[in-house]
Amino acid sequence: MNNPTYVNSNTYTVCGTTTDVSGIKKLIVNDTEVSVGNGGSWSHNIFLNTDTSTKVTIQAVDGVGNITTVIRYVYYDTVGPILNV
């Protein structure tokens, strides 16, 4: 597992861009098809598990059916820091 992104909210907006010379047929984030806008930009809100990593799988499918998959992890952290005095 790569290093997760830490956040302090139970929702997170995953966003990015995707392009291909054959065009983009579809973009999927955690089994949900997401609209791709002008210039290949996209965004999608996800709900996060509390105090554990949530796996985010992003798949882009080009016009001829080739698939690229990227996996990221987001950690919803509700625990404060340890403080020793």
Secondary structure, 3 states (H helix, E strand, C coil): CCCCEEECCCEEEEEEECCCCCCEEEEEECCEEECCCHHHEEEEEEECCECCEEEEEEEEEECCCCEEEEEEEEEECCCCCCCCC
